[in-house]
Amino acid sequence: MEDQFFVGWGTLTLINAGLAQGKNRSGLHWFFISFFLGPIATLALVILEKMPEEDENNNAE
């Protein structure tokens, strides 16, 4: 039973990292946040709005 818990939690962290990247947020940061918060992090990602994309050409100035 313990193995299933860790596999499920690990899968959730990967899903949250993908969700975060889809909303233009750091997947790595949310991966680690999900280690501690799990489903609460998923809820936060679903509620948060998508961040605007950064334009690389404008940042080169």
N, CA, C and O of each residue as an XYZ file, in Angstrom:
244
protein
N       0.826     -1.198      0.000
C       0.000      0.000      0.000
C       0.872      1.264      0.000
O       0.511      2.252     -0.639
N       1.999      1.251      0.696
C       2.869      2.423      0.739
C       3.422      2.759     -0.637
O       3.546      3.931     -0.992
N       3.754      1.730     -1.411
C       4.303      1.972     -2.744
C       3.306      2.710     -3.622
O       3.691      3.589     -4.394
N       2.045      2.369     -3.514
C       1.019      3.033     -4.314
C       0.907      4.507     -3.938
O       0.698      5.359     -4.801
N       1.044      4.799     -2.663
C       0.974      6.184     -2.199
C       2.087      7.005     -2.830
O       1.839      8.099     -3.337
N       3.317      6.488     -2.803
C       4.454      7.231     -3.336
C       4.378      7.365     -4.849
O       4.768      8.395     -5.399
N       3.882      6.337     -5.527
C       3.730      6.424     -6.982
C       2.675      7.464     -7.333
O       2.864      8.248     -8.263
N       1.581      7.478     -6.609
C       0.518      8.457     -6.856
C       0.968      9.871     -6.583
O       0.672     10.782     -7.357
N       1.687     10.065     -5.482
C       2.172     11.400     -5.121
C       3.194     11.879     -6.150
O       3.183     13.045     -6.544
N       4.077     10.977     -6.584
C       5.069     11.326     -7.609
C       4.418     11.682     -8.929
O       4.850     12.614     -9.607
N       3.388     10.951     -9.295
C       2.654     11.265    -10.519
C       1.992     12.628    -10.420
O       1.982     13.390    -11.387
N       1.444     12.933     -9.263
C       0.799     14.231     -9.056
C       1.800     15.376     -9.200
O       1.466     16.424     -9.752
N       3.020     15.182     -8.708
C       4.021     16.240     -8.844
C       4.347     16.496    -10.309
O       4.529     17.643    -10.716
N       4.420     15.433    -11.101
C       4.690     15.601    -12.538
C       3.523     16.270    -13.254
O       3.729     17.112    -14.129
N       2.310     15.904    -12.889
C       1.125     16.533    -13.487
C       1.097     18.020    -13.148
O       0.803     18.847    -14.012
N       1.399     18.364    -11.906
C       1.407     19.769    -11.497
C       2.487     20.560    -12.221
O       2.273     21.718    -12.578
N       3.646     19.945    -12.439
C       4.710     20.628    -13.183
C       4.236     20.929    -14.604
O       4.493     22.014    -15.125
N       3.554     19.986    -15.226
C       3.014     20.218    -16.568
C       1.937     21.280    -16.578
O       1.894     22.111    -17.485
N       1.068     21.265    -15.585
C       0.032     22.304    -15.469
C       0.664     23.677    -15.324
O       0.224     24.642    -15.948
N       1.687     23.758    -14.505
C       2.357     25.043    -14.272
C       2.983     25.563    -15.561
O       2.858     26.746    -15.874
N       3.648     24.701    -16.302
C       4.266     25.133    -17.553
C       3.212     25.572    -18.554
O       3.451     26.490    -19.340
N       2.059     24.936    -18.538
C       0.969     25.325    -19.421
C       0.419     26.705    -19.086
O      -0.203     27.352    -19.929
N       0.647     27.154    -17.856
C       0.206     28.484    -17.428
C       1.369     29.455    -17.339
O       1.286     30.465    -16.640
N       2.459     29.155    -18.047
C       3.658     30.001    -18.117
C       4.267     30.253    -16.738
O       4.703     31.365    -16.438
N       4.293     29.228    -15.914
C       4.914     29.294    -14.597
C       6.049     28.281    -14.545
O       6.145     27.419    -15.419
N       6.893     28.369    -13.552
C       8.046     27.484    -13.437
C       7.602     26.064    -13.061
O       7.081     25.830    -11.970
N       7.817     25.140    -13.973
C       7.467     23.748    -13.703
C       8.297     23.160    -12.578
O       7.790     22.374    -11.777
N       9.568     23.533    -12.510
C      10.452     23.011    -11.471
C      10.013     23.481    -10.081
O       9.999     22.701     -9.128
N       9.657     24.751     -9.978
C       9.203     25.268     -8.682
C       7.940     24.549     -8.225
O       7.833     24.139     -7.070
N       6.995     24.400     -9.132
C       5.735     23.761     -8.778
C       5.910     22.263     -8.539
O       5.138     21.665     -7.790
N       6.904     21.657     -9.159
C       7.221     20.257     -8.888
C       7.575     20.090     -7.408
O       7.071     19.189     -6.736
N       8.450     20.972     -6.910
C       8.859     20.878     -5.512
C       7.757     21.328     -4.553
O       7.616     20.766     -3.467
N       6.991     22.318     -4.937
C       5.850     22.735     -4.112
C       4.868     21.585     -3.963
O       4.296     21.387     -2.891
N       4.674     20.833     -5.028
C       3.738     19.712     -5.006
C       4.206     18.585     -4.103
O       3.382     17.823     -3.596
N       5.514     18.460     -3.889
C       6.020     17.456     -2.953
C       5.436     17.677     -1.562
O       5.134     16.724     -0.845
N       5.281     18.940     -1.194
C       4.816     19.261      0.152
C       3.310     19.489      0.232
O       2.679     19.134      1.227
N       2.742     20.075     -0.800
C       1.324     20.440     -0.745
C       0.398     19.497     -1.510
O      -0.802     19.454     -1.243
N       0.949     18.745     -2.457
C       0.172     17.748     -3.194
C      -1.082     18.304     -3.838
O      -1.009     19.193     -4.686
N      -2.246     17.775     -3.434
C      -3.510     18.196     -4.055
C      -3.832     19.673     -3.855
O      -4.540     20.262     -4.671
N      -3.326     20.278     -2.790
C      -3.560     21.704     -2.569
C      -2.848     22.515     -3.653
O      -3.373     23.527     -4.118
N      -1.659     22.072     -4.054
C      -0.937     22.739     -5.139
C      -1.700     22.598     -6.453
O      -1.739     23.531     -7.256
N      -2.303     21.442     -6.670
C      -3.101     21.247     -7.885
C      -4.265     22.225     -7.912
O      -4.536     22.848     -8.938
N      -4.944     22.356     -6.798
C      -6.064     23.291     -6.709
C      -5.601     24.718     -6.970
O      -6.266     25.470     -7.681
N      -4.469     25.086     -6.398
C      -3.939     26.437     -6.611
C      -3.628     26.675     -8.084
O      -3.925     27.745     -8.616
N      -3.032     25.686     -8.745
C      -2.705     25.837    -10.163
C      -3.960     25.960    -11.024
O      -3.977     26.711    -11.999
N      -4.989     25.235    -10.668
C      -6.234     25.304    -11.438
C      -6.884     26.670    -11.277
O      -7.451     27.205    -12.229
N      -6.806     27.237    -10.078
C      -7.443     28.529     -9.802
C      -6.647     29.696    -10.390
O      -7.232     30.665    -10.873
N      -5.304     29.605    -10.349
C      -4.472     30.708    -10.838
C      -4.674     30.934    -12.333
O      -4.855     29.992    -13.106
N      -4.638     32.203    -12.717
C      -4.774     32.551    -14.126
C      -3.450     32.347    -14.845
O      -2.383     32.324    -14.231
N      -3.545     32.200    -16.152
C      -2.341     32.029    -16.968
C      -1.563     33.344    -16.998
O      -2.135     34.415    -17.201
N      -0.259     33.242    -16.794
C       0.601     34.421    -16.846
C       0.868     34.785    -18.307
O       0.947     33.901    -19.160
N       1.006     36.073    -18.597
C       1.319     36.458    -19.978
C       2.707     35.957    -20.370
O       3.612     35.881    -19.539
N       2.856     35.621    -21.639
C       4.145     35.149    -22.137
C       5.106     36.316    -22.235
O       4.722     37.425    -22.607
N       6.368     36.054    -21.896
C       7.382     37.084    -22.017
C       7.876     37.116    -23.456
O       8.155     36.076    -24.054
N       7.978     38.300    -23.993
C       8.479     38.467    -25.352
C       9.998     38.630    -25.290
O      10.500     39.621    -24.760
N      10.718     37.661    -25.830
C      12.181     37.679    -25.748
C      12.793     38.859    -26.491
O      13.863     39.333    -26.111
N      12.146     39.335    -27.525
C      12.680     40.458    -28.295
C      12.652     41.756    -27.513
O      13.562     42.574    -27.643
N      11.631     41.957    -26.708
C      11.526     43.187    -25.914
C      12.474     43.191    -24.728
O      12.846     44.263    -24.251
N      12.871     42.039    -24.243
C      13.752     41.957    -23.088
C      15.213     42.142    -23.466
O      16.053     42.254    -22.573
N      15.553     42.180    -24.747
C      16.942     42.280    -25.200
C      17.454     43.714    -25.165
O      18.643     43.947    -25.382
N      16.591     44.665    -24.900
C      16.987     46.072    -24.936
C      17.937     46.450    -23.870
O      18.348     47.607    -23.791
